[in-house]
Amino acid sequence: MEKQATERKPCPCTRVNCPRYGDCESCSEYHHTSKRKLLTRCEKLERKAQRKKEKQEKNGGSMLL
């Protein structure tokens, strides 16, 4: 029995046992056709990075720690 995971690429999703793990096309299709219109992990990370960048630009590039 041959595993399907051999052709998969690295995926930021934390659900490694998901049948769509590493298959961006089917993952995106699944999430976007659900009733709740869920975002994929990739989309969530992109949105988070974008918000962080916008926040840094708003604060003049300095970040308070």
mmCIF file as gemmi writes it, N, C-alpha and C atoms, coordinates in Angstrom:
data_model
loop_
_atom_site.group_PDB
_atom_site.id
_atom_site.type_symbol
_atom_site.label_atom_id
_atom_site.label_alt_id
_atom_site.label_comp_id
_atom_site.label_asym_id
_atom_site.label_entity_id
_atom_site.label_seq_id
_atom_site.pdbx_PDB_ins_code
_atom_site.Cartn_x
_atom_site.Cartn_y
_atom_site.Cartn_z
_atom_site.occupancy
_atom_site.B_iso_or_equiv
_atom_site.pdbx_formal_charge
_atom_site.auth_seq_id
_atom_site.auth_asym_id
_atom_site.pdbx_PDB_model_num
ATOM 1 N N . MET Axp A 1 ? 0.826 -1.172 0 1 0 ? 1 A 1
ATOM 2 C CA . MET Axp A 1 ? 0 0 0 1 0 ? 1 A 1
ATOM 3 C C . MET Axp A 1 ? 0.88 1.249 0 1 0 ? 1 A 1
ATOM 4 N N . GLU Axp A 2 ? 0.701 2.116 -0.968 1 0 ? 2 A 1
ATOM 5 C CA . GLU Axp A 2 ? 1.522 3.309 -1.121 1 0 ? 2 A 1
ATOM 6 C C . GLU Axp A 2 ? 0.824 4.507 -0.479 1 0 ? 2 A 1
ATOM 7 N N . LYS Axp A 3 ? 1.571 5.327 0.224 1 0 ? 3 A 1
ATOM 8 C CA . LYS Axp A 3 ? 1.009 6.504 0.88 1 0 ? 3 A 1
ATOM 9 C C . LYS Axp A 3 ? 0.889 7.647 -0.113 1 0 ? 3 A 1
ATOM 10 N N . GLN Axp A 4 ? -0.17 8.434 0.028 1 0 ? 4 A 1
ATOM 11 C CA . GLN Axp A 4 ? -0.383 9.585 -0.836 1 0 ? 4 A 1
ATOM 12 C C . GLN Axp A 4 ? 0.464 10.771 -0.399 1 0 ? 4 A 1
ATOM 13 N N . ALA Axp A 5 ? 0.93 10.79 0.814 1 0 ? 5 A 1
ATOM 14 C CA . ALA Axp A 5 ? 1.642 11.939 1.374 1 0 ? 5 A 1
ATOM 15 C C . ALA Axp A 5 ? 3.01 12.168 0.739 1 0 ? 5 A 1
ATOM 16 N N . THR Axp A 6 ? 3.489 11.271 -0.086 1 0 ? 6 A 1
ATOM 17 C CA . THR Axp A 6 ? 4.817 11.42 -0.662 1 0 ? 6 A 1
ATOM 18 C C . THR Axp A 6 ? 4.921 12.61 -1.609 1 0 ? 6 A 1
ATOM 19 N N . GLU Axp A 7 ? 3.827 13.016 -2.261 1 0 ? 7 A 1
ATOM 20 C CA . GLU Axp A 7 ? 3.858 14.108 -3.23 1 0 ? 7 A 1
ATOM 21 C C . GLU Axp A 7 ? 3.393 15.438 -2.648 1 0 ? 7 A 1
ATOM 22 N N . ARG Axp A 8 ? 3.087 15.474 -1.379 1 0 ? 8 A 1
ATOM 23 C CA . ARG Axp A 8 ? 2.565 16.695 -0.773 1 0 ? 8 A 1
ATOM 24 C C . ARG Axp A 8 ? 3.671 17.687 -0.469 1 0 ? 8 A 1
ATOM 25 N N . LYS Axp A 9 ? 3.337 18.964 -0.567 1 0 ? 9 A 1
ATOM 26 C CA . LYS Axp A 9 ? 4.297 20.016 -0.26 1 0 ? 9 A 1
ATOM 27 C C . LYS Axp A 9 ? 4.068 20.514 1.169 1 0 ? 9 A 1
ATOM 28 N N . PRO Axp A 10 ? 5.033 21.24 1.737 1 0 ? 10 A 1
ATOM 29 C CA . PRO Axp A 10 ? 4.871 21.745 3.102 1 0 ? 10 A 1
ATOM 30 C C . PRO Axp A 10 ? 3.617 22.609 3.224 1 0 ? 10 A 1
ATOM 31 N N . CYS Axp A 11 ? 2.92 22.437 4.311 1 0 ? 11 A 1
ATOM 32 C CA . CYS Axp A 11 ? 1.648 23.121 4.517 1 0 ? 11 A 1
ATOM 33 C C . CYS Axp A 11 ? 1.636 23.749 5.91 1 0 ? 11 A 1
ATOM 34 N N . PRO Axp A 12 ? 1.164 24.999 6.044 1 0 ? 12 A 1
ATOM 35 C CA . PRO Axp A 12 ? 1.134 25.642 7.353 1 0 ? 12 A 1
ATOM 36 C C . PRO Axp A 12 ? -0.004 25.169 8.252 1 0 ? 12 A 1
ATOM 37 N N . CYS Axp A 13 ? -0.869 24.338 7.737 1 0 ? 13 A 1
ATOM 38 C CA . CYS Axp A 13 ? -2.015 23.854 8.509 1 0 ? 13 A 1
ATOM 39 C C . CYS Axp A 13 ? -1.546 22.965 9.657 1 0 ? 13 A 1
ATOM 40 N N . THR Axp A 14 ? -2.2 23.106 10.793 1 0 ? 14 A 1
ATOM 41 C CA . THR Axp A 14 ? -1.843 22.307 11.964 1 0 ? 14 A 1
ATOM 42 C C . THR Axp A 14 ? -2.56 20.961 11.985 1 0 ? 14 A 1
ATOM 43 N N . ARG Axp A 15 ? -3.495 20.756 11.106 1 0 ? 15 A 1
ATOM 44 C CA . ARG Axp A 15 ? -4.252 19.497 11.048 1 0 ? 15 A 1
ATOM 45 C C . ARG Axp A 15 ? -3.578 18.529 10.073 1 0 ? 15 A 1
ATOM 46 N N . VAL Axp A 16 ? -2.49 17.928 10.519 1 0 ? 16 A 1
ATOM 47 C CA . VAL Axp A 16 ? -1.692 17.077 9.636 1 0 ? 16 A 1
ATOM 48 C C . VAL Axp A 16 ? -2.408 15.804 9.222 1 0 ? 16 A 1
ATOM 49 N N . ASN Axp A 17 ? -3.437 15.391 9.933 1 0 ? 17 A 1
ATOM 50 C CA . ASN Axp A 17 ? -4.177 14.185 9.563 1 0 ? 17 A 1
ATOM 51 C C . ASN Axp A 17 ? -5.353 14.469 8.634 1 0 ? 17 A 1
ATOM 52 N N . CYS Axp A 18 ? -5.526 15.722 8.263 1 0 ? 18 A 1
ATOM 53 C CA . CYS Axp A 18 ? -6.596 16.107 7.355 1 0 ? 18 A 1
ATOM 54 C C . CYS Axp A 18 ? -6.326 15.506 5.98 1 0 ? 18 A 1
ATOM 55 N N . PRO Axp A 19 ? -7.35 14.984 5.319 1 0 ? 19 A 1
ATOM 56 C CA . PRO Axp A 19 ? -7.143 14.401 3.984 1 0 ? 19 A 1
ATOM 57 C C . PRO Axp A 19 ? -6.731 15.437 2.939 1 0 ? 19 A 1
ATOM 58 N N . ARG Axp A 20 ? -6.964 16.716 3.21 1 0 ? 20 A 1
ATOM 59 C CA . ARG Axp A 20 ? -6.601 17.78 2.281 1 0 ? 20 A 1
ATOM 60 C C . ARG Axp A 20 ? -5.267 18.429 2.619 1 0 ? 20 A 1
ATOM 61 N N . TYR Axp A 21 ? -4.596 17.967 3.658 1 0 ? 21 A 1
ATOM 62 C CA . TYR Axp A 21 ? -3.32 18.542 4.102 1 0 ? 21 A 1
ATOM 63 C C . TYR Axp A 21 ? -2.309 18.526 2.956 1 0 ? 21 A 1
ATOM 64 N N . GLY Axp A 22 ? -1.764 19.691 2.617 1 0 ? 22 A 1
ATOM 65 C CA . GLY Axp A 22 ? -0.773 19.796 1.555 1 0 ? 22 A 1
ATOM 66 C C . GLY Axp A 22 ? -1.354 19.923 0.165 1 0 ? 22 A 1
ATOM 67 N N . ASP Axp A 23 ? -2.66 19.803 0.038 1 0 ? 23 A 1
ATOM 68 C CA . ASP Axp A 23 ? -3.322 19.935 -1.265 1 0 ? 23 A 1
ATOM 69 C C . ASP Axp A 23 ? -4.125 21.232 -1.249 1 0 ? 23 A 1
ATOM 70 N N . CYS Axp A 24 ? -3.462 22.32 -1.584 1 0 ? 24 A 1
ATOM 71 C CA . CYS Axp A 24 ? -4.052 23.656 -1.471 1 0 ? 24 A 1
ATOM 72 C C . CYS Axp A 24 ? -5.344 23.806 -2.272 1 0 ? 24 A 1
ATOM 73 N N . GLU Axp A 25 ? -5.381 23.217 -3.426 1 0 ? 25 A 1
ATOM 74 C CA . GLU Axp A 25 ? -6.546 23.358 -4.297 1 0 ? 25 A 1
ATOM 75 C C . GLU Axp A 25 ? -7.803 22.761 -3.659 1 0 ? 25 A 1
ATOM 76 N N . SER Axp A 26 ? -7.708 21.532 -3.182 1 0 ? 26 A 1
ATOM 77 C CA . SER Axp A 26 ? -8.885 20.9 -2.576 1 0 ? 26 A 1
ATOM 78 C C . SER Axp A 26 ? -9.226 21.538 -1.232 1 0 ? 26 A 1
ATOM 79 N N . CYS Axp A 27 ? -8.225 21.988 -0.508 1 0 ? 27 A 1
ATOM 80 C CA . CYS Axp A 27 ? -8.451 22.659 0.772 1 0 ? 27 A 1
ATOM 81 C C . CYS Axp A 27 ? -9.218 23.96 0.556 1 0 ? 27 A 1
ATOM 82 N N . SER Axp A 28 ? -8.758 24.746 -0.394 1 0 ? 28 A 1
ATOM 83 C CA . SER Axp A 28 ? -9.407 26.01 -0.7 1 0 ? 28 A 1
ATOM 84 C C . SER Axp A 28 ? -10.84 25.78 -1.171 1 0 ? 28 A 1
ATOM 85 N N . GLU Axp A 29 ? -11.035 24.795 -2.02 1 0 ? 29 A 1
ATOM 86 C CA . GLU Axp A 29 ? -12.371 24.471 -2.515 1 0 ? 29 A 1
ATOM 87 C C . GLU Axp A 29 ? -13.291 24.076 -1.362 1 0 ? 29 A 1
ATOM 88 N N . TYR Axp A 30 ? -12.796 23.245 -0.46 1 0 ? 30 A 1
ATOM 89 C CA . TYR Axp A 30 ? -13.581 22.791 0.691 1 0 ? 30 A 1
ATOM 90 C C . TYR Axp A 30 ? -13.983 23.972 1.578 1 0 ? 30 A 1
ATOM 91 N N . HIS Axp A 31 ? -13.029 24.823 1.906 1 0 ? 31 A 1
ATOM 92 C CA . HIS Axp A 31 ? -13.307 25.938 2.805 1 0 ? 31 A 1
ATOM 93 C C . HIS Axp A 31 ? -14.214 26.989 2.177 1 0 ? 31 A 1
ATOM 94 N N . HIS Axp A 32 ? -14.05 27.261 0.907 1 0 ? 32 A 1
ATOM 95 C CA . HIS Axp A 32 ? -14.822 28.312 0.262 1 0 ? 32 A 1
ATOM 96 C C . HIS Axp A 32 ? -16.219 27.873 -0.158 1 0 ? 32 A 1
ATOM 97 N N . THR Axp A 33 ? -16.476 26.58 -0.199 1 0 ? 33 A 1
ATOM 98 C CA . THR Axp A 33 ? -17.813 26.12 -0.565 1 0 ? 33 A 1
ATOM 99 C C . THR Axp A 33 ? -18.648 25.745 0.657 1 0 ? 33 A 1
ATOM 100 N N . SER Axp A 34 ? -18.067 25.808 1.848 1 0 ? 34 A 1
ATOM 101 C CA . SER Axp A 34 ? -18.842 25.493 3.048 1 0 ? 34 A 1
ATOM 102 C C . SER Axp A 34 ? -19.826 26.627 3.335 1 0 ? 34 A 1
ATOM 103 N N . LYS Axp A 35 ? -20.834 26.349 4.115 1 0 ? 35 A 1
ATOM 104 C CA . LYS Axp A 35 ? -21.85 27.351 4.432 1 0 ? 35 A 1
ATOM 105 C C . LYS Axp A 35 ? -21.258 28.529 5.195 1 0 ? 35 A 1
ATOM 106 N N . ARG Axp A 36 ? -20.249 28.27 6.015 1 0 ? 36 A 1
ATOM 107 C CA . ARG Axp A 36 ? -19.669 29.318 6.86 1 0 ? 36 A 1
ATOM 108 C C . ARG Axp A 36 ? -18.579 30.12 6.158 1 0 ? 36 A 1
ATOM 109 N N . LYS Axp A 37 ? -18.179 29.745 4.951 1 0 ? 37 A 1
ATOM 110 C CA . LYS Axp A 37 ? -17.135 30.445 4.175 1 0 ? 37 A 1
ATOM 111 C C . LYS Axp A 37 ? -15.857 30.629 5.006 1 0 ? 37 A 1
ATOM 112 N N . LEU Axp A 38 ? -15.318 29.53 5.455 1 0 ? 38 A 1
ATOM 113 C CA . LEU Axp A 38 ? -14.131 29.538 6.285 1 0 ? 38 A 1
ATOM 114 C C . LEU Axp A 38 ? -12.886 29.931 5.503 1 0 ? 38 A 1
ATOM 115 N N . LEU Axp A 39 ? -11.926 30.53 6.188 1 0 ? 39 A 1
ATOM 116 C CA . LEU Axp A 39 ? -10.64 30.839 5.585 1 0 ? 39 A 1
ATOM 117 C C . LEU Axp A 39 ? -9.708 29.649 5.782 1 0 ? 39 A 1
ATOM 118 N N . THR Axp A 40 ? -8.829 29.437 4.825 1 0 ? 40 A 1
ATOM 119 C CA . THR Axp A 40 ? -7.814 28.394 4.975 1 0 ? 40 A 1
ATOM 120 C C . THR Axp A 40 ? -6.717 28.917 5.895 1 0 ? 40 A 1
ATOM 121 N N . ARG Axp A 41 ? -5.872 28.039 6.385 1 0 ? 41 A 1
ATOM 122 C CA . ARG Axp A 41 ? -4.772 28.458 7.253 1 0 ? 41 A 1
ATOM 123 C C . ARG Axp A 41 ? -3.844 29.416 6.503 1 0 ? 41 A 1
ATOM 124 N N . CYS Axp A 42 ? -3.603 29.143 5.243 1 0 ? 42 A 1
ATOM 125 C CA . CYS Axp A 42 ? -2.764 30.029 4.421 1 0 ? 42 A 1
ATOM 126 C C . CYS Axp A 42 ? -3.346 31.438 4.374 1 0 ? 42 A 1
ATOM 127 N N . GLU Axp A 43 ? -4.651 31.531 4.167 1 0 ? 43 A 1
ATOM 128 C CA . GLU Axp A 43 ? -5.311 32.829 4.099 1 0 ? 43 A 1
ATOM 129 C C . GLU Axp A 43 ? -5.271 33.549 5.441 1 0 ? 43 A 1
ATOM 130 N N . LYS Axp A 44 ? -5.433 32.805 6.518 1 0 ? 44 A 1
ATOM 131 C CA . LYS Axp A 44 ? -5.367 33.401 7.846 1 0 ? 44 A 1
ATOM 132 C C . LYS Axp A 44 ? -3.982 33.978 8.107 1 0 ? 44 A 1
ATOM 133 N N . LEU Axp A 45 ? -2.936 33.249 7.73 1 0 ? 45 A 1
ATOM 134 C CA . LEU Axp A 45 ? -1.572 33.727 7.933 1 0 ? 45 A 1
ATOM 135 C C . LEU Axp A 45 ? -1.279 34.963 7.083 1 0 ? 45 A 1
ATOM 136 N N . GLU Axp A 46 ? -1.771 34.987 5.845 1 0 ? 46 A 1
ATOM 137 C CA . GLU Axp A 46 ? -1.594 36.151 4.976 1 0 ? 46 A 1
ATOM 138 C C . GLU Axp A 46 ? -2.277 37.372 5.576 1 0 ? 46 A 1
ATOM 139 N N . ARG Axp A 47 ? -3.496 37.183 6.052 1 0 ? 47 A 1
ATOM 140 C CA . ARG Axp A 47 ? -4.255 38.284 6.636 1 0 ? 47 A 1
ATOM 141 C C . ARG Axp A 47 ? -3.567 38.807 7.906 1 0 ? 47 A 1
ATOM 142 N N . LYS Axp A 48 ? -3.052 37.898 8.707 1 0 ? 48 A 1
ATOM 143 C CA . LYS Axp A 48 ? -2.355 38.287 9.933 1 0 ? 48 A 1
ATOM 144 C C . LYS Axp A 48 ? -1.1 39.102 9.604 1 0 ? 48 A 1
ATOM 145 N N . ALA Axp A 49 ? -0.339 38.664 8.62 1 0 ? 49 A 1
ATOM 146 C CA . ALA Axp A 49 ? 0.874 39.377 8.211 1 0 ? 49 A 1
ATOM 147 C C . ALA Axp A 49 ? 0.52 40.759 7.659 1 0 ? 49 A 1
ATOM 148 N N . GLN Axp A 50 ? -0.561 40.832 6.909 1 0 ? 50 A 1
ATOM 149 C CA . GLN Axp A 50 ? -0.987 42.104 6.338 1 0 ? 50 A 1
ATOM 150 C C . GLN Axp A 50 ? -1.397 43.077 7.441 1 0 ? 50 A 1
ATOM 151 N N . ARG Axp A 51 ? -2.156 42.588 8.436 1 0 ? 51 A 1
ATOM 152 C CA . ARG Axp A 51 ? -2.558 43.446 9.544 1 0 ? 51 A 1
ATOM 153 C C . ARG Axp A 51 ? -1.359 43.924 10.343 1 0 ? 51 A 1
ATOM 154 N N . LYS Axp A 52 ? -0.378 43.039 10.539 1 0 ? 52 A 1
ATOM 155 C CA . LYS Axp A 52 ? 0.829 43.399 11.272 1 0 ? 52 A 1
ATOM 156 C C . LYS Axp A 52 ? 1.595 44.493 10.529 1 0 ? 52 A 1
ATOM 157 N N . LYS Axp A 53 ? 1.692 44.35 9.213 1 0 ? 53 A 1
ATOM 158 C CA . LYS Axp A 53 ? 2.389 45.333 8.387 1 0 ? 53 A 1
ATOM 159 C C . LYS Axp A 53 ? 1.675 46.681 8.447 1 0 ? 53 A 1
ATOM 160 N N . GLU Axp A 54 ? 0.347 46.661 8.348 1 0 ? 54 A 1
ATOM 161 C CA . GLU Axp A 54 ? -0.437 47.894 8.414 1 0 ? 54 A 1
ATOM 162 C C . GLU Axp A 54 ? -0.285 48.562 9.775 1 0 ? 54 A 1
ATOM 163 N N . LYS Axp A 55 ? -0.248 47.77 10.818 1 0 ? 55 A 1
ATOM 164 C CA . LYS Axp A 55 ? -0.096 48.313 12.169 1 0 ? 55 A 1
ATOM 165 C C . LYS Axp A 55 ? 1.272 48.969 12.331 1 0 ? 55 A 1
ATOM 166 N N . GLN Axp A 56 ? 2.314 48.336 11.782 1 0 ? 56 A 1
ATOM 167 C CA . GLN Axp A 56 ? 3.663 48.895 11.861 1 0 ? 56 A 1
ATOM 168 C C . GLN Axp A 56 ? 3.744 50.201 11.079 1 0 ? 56 A 1
ATOM 169 N N . GLU Axp A 57 ? 3.115 50.255 9.911 1 0 ? 57 A 1
ATOM 170 C CA . GLU Axp A 57 ? 3.104 51.471 9.105 1 0 ? 57 A 1
ATOM 171 C C . GLU Axp A 57 ? 2.348 52.588 9.824 1 0 ? 57 A 1
ATOM 172 N N . LYS Axp A 58 ? 1.275 52.231 10.501 1 0 ? 58 A 1
ATOM 173 C CA . LYS Axp A 58 ? 0.475 53.204 11.235 1 0 ? 58 A 1
ATOM 174 C C . LYS Axp A 58 ? 1.282 53.787 12.396 1 0 ? 58 A 1
ATOM 175 N N . ASN Axp A 59 ? 2.093 52.957 13.042 1 0 ? 59 A 1
ATOM 176 C CA . ASN Axp A 59 ? 2.894 53.393 14.183 1 0 ? 59 A 1
ATOM 177 C C . ASN Axp A 59 ? 4.221 54.002 13.756 1 0 ? 59 A 1
ATOM 178 N N . GLY Axp A 60 ? 4.395 54.237 12.489 1 0 ? 60 A 1
ATOM 179 C CA . GLY Axp A 60 ? 5.633 54.841 11.995 1 0 ? 60 A 1
ATOM 180 C C . GLY Axp A 60 ? 6.812 53.899 11.99 1 0 ? 60 A 1
ATOM 181 N N . GLY Axp A 61 ? 6.543 52.611 11.935 1 0 ? 61 A 1
ATOM 182 C CA . GLY Axp A 61 ? 7.626 51.628 11.867 1 0 ? 61 A 1
ATOM 183 C C . GLY Axp A 61 ? 8.189 51.218 13.209 1 0 ? 61 A 1
ATOM 184 N N . SER Axp A 62 ? 7.872 51.953 14.272 1 0 ? 62 A 1
ATOM 185 C CA . SER Axp A 62 ? 8.379 51.557 15.593 1 0 ? 62 A 1
ATOM 186 C C . SER Axp A 62 ? 7.348 50.674 16.291 1 0 ? 62 A 1
ATOM 187 N N . MET Axp A 63 ? 7.834 49.664 16.93 1 0 ? 63 A 1
ATOM 188 C CA . MET Axp A 63 ? 6.951 48.733 17.606 1 0 ? 63 A 1
ATOM 189 C C . MET Axp A 63 ? 7.273 48.735 19.095 1 0 ? 63 A 1
ATOM 190 N N . LEU Axp A 64 ? 6.266 48.94 19.896 1 0 ? 64 A 1
ATOM 191 C CA . LEU Axp A 64 ? 6.458 48.947 21.351 1 0 ? 64 A 1
ATOM 192 C C . LEU Axp A 64 ? 6.483 47.522 21.882 1 0 ? 64 A 1
ATOM 193 N N . LEU Axp A 65 ? 7.412 47.22 22.732 1 0 ? 65 A 1
ATOM 194 C CA . LEU Axp A 65 ? 7.479 45.891 23.339 1 0 ? 65 A 1
ATOM 195 C C . LEU Axp A 65 ? 7.101 45.933 24.777 1 0 ? 65 A 1
